[in-house]
Amino acid sequence: MEVATDDGVGSVQPGEVVTIHVDGVSYRFGAIAAYTVATIPDGEYADCGGELPMLSYALLRIPADATFPTLTRPDGAPMALYSGCGG
């Protein structure tokens, strides 16, 4: 997936965590998943706009001088809900 930052557009692979800067602010960006959704003709979501790229990520604002060896999702944290068509 591609991420627009102050330093230009960067590529981040699912599972990778990087520090990015947007409008002078530092963030930890964790790419979780990226994929394309296909619809089944006349299926439940056939009228939702067709095939769309989907993206799942975590974004954490951090102080400019912060250093983190890892960014770990807390055990038992709920997954975000899908809020698209029919969700």
C-alpha positions as a printed NumPy array, in Angstrom:
array([[  0.   ,   0.   ,   0.   ],
       [  1.13 ,   3.562,  -0.569],
       [  1.129,   6.295,   2.079],
       [  1.459,  10.021,   1.332],
       [  3.852,  11.72 ,   3.78 ],
       [  5.808,  14.959,   4.088],
       [  8.717,  13.105,   2.465],
       [  6.669,  11.917,  -0.528],
       [  4.735,   8.726,  -1.157],
       [  6.107,   5.651,   0.598],
       [  5.287,   1.985,   0.187],
       [  4.386,  -0.085,   3.26 ],
       [  3.8  ,  -3.851,   3.195],
       [  1.155,  -5.598,   5.357],
       [  2.734,  -6.466,   8.697],
       [  5.236,  -3.603,   8.47 ],
       [  5.297,  -0.664,  10.93 ],
       [  7.027,   2.595,   9.98 ],
       [  7.343,   6.124,  11.337],
       [  5.845,   8.726,   8.992],
       [  5.48 ,  12.504,   9.123],
       [  2.327,  14.271,   7.921],
       [  2.039,  18.065,   8.194],
       [  5.094,  18.025,  10.48 ],
       [  3.516,  15.564,  12.938],
       [  5.076,  12.134,  13.605],
       [  2.984,   8.952,  13.456],
       [  3.604,   5.214,  13.707],
       [  1.805,   3.61 ,  10.777],
       [  1.116,  -0.109,  10.903],
       [ -0.102,  -1.754,   7.706],
       [ -2.433,  -4.612,   8.662],
       [ -3.982,  -5.74 ,   5.361],
       [ -4.744,  -4.566,   1.837],
       [ -6.916,  -6.418,  -0.653],
       [ -9.586,  -6.088,  -3.332],
       [-13.176,  -7.055,  -2.63 ],
       [-15.072,  -8.832,  -5.393],
       [-18.852,  -8.945,  -5.576],
       [-20.998, -11.846,  -6.721],
       [-23.429, -10.814,  -9.494],
       [-26.94 , -10.555,  -7.991],
       [-25.392, -11.354,  -4.59 ],
       [-26.055,  -9.665,  -1.255],
       [-23.748,  -6.687,  -1.957],
       [-24.035,  -6.516,  -5.776],
       [-25.394,  -2.949,  -5.639],
       [-22.601,  -1.613,  -3.393],
       [-20.415,  -0.182,  -6.147],
       [-18.489,  -3.185,  -7.437],
       [-14.941,  -4.166,  -6.605],
       [-13.115,  -1.788,  -4.279],
       [ -9.664,  -1.858,  -2.709],
       [ -9.822,  -2.348,   1.056],
       [ -7.229,  -1.191,   3.573],
       [ -6.73 ,  -1.927,   7.243],
       [ -4.132,  -0.003,   9.25 ],
       [ -3.263,   1.404,  12.668],
       [ -2.12 ,   5.007,  13.067],
       [ -0.657,   6.317,  16.32 ],
       [  0.401,   9.964,  16.827],
       [  3.706,  10.151,  18.684],
       [  5.942,  12.885,  20.121],
       [  8.688,  13.875,  17.659],
       [ 11.459,  12.649,  19.994],
       [  9.806,   9.307,  20.87 ],
       [ 11.507,   6.008,  20.073],
       [  9.711,   2.664,  20.039],
       [ 11.314,  -0.686,  19.348],
       [  7.892,  -2.18 ,  18.465],
       [  4.223,  -1.285,  18.152],
       [  2.136,  -4.082,  19.666],
       [ -1.626,  -4.491,  19.586],
       [ -2.917,  -5.144,  23.14 ],
       [ -4.134,  -8.691,  23.781],
       [ -7.915,  -8.908,  23.552],
       [ -8.347,  -5.574,  21.758],
       [-11.455,  -5.716,  19.544],
       [-11.092,  -5.452,  15.773],
       [-12.58 ,  -2.431,  14.036],
       [-15.989,  -2.99 ,  12.517],
       [-16.561,  -2.879,   8.788],
       [-18.847,   0.076,   8.116],
       [-19.247,  -0.181,   4.347],
       [-22.282,  -1.082,   2.307],
       [-24.439,  -3.529,   4.245],
       [-22.045,  -3.505,   7.233]])
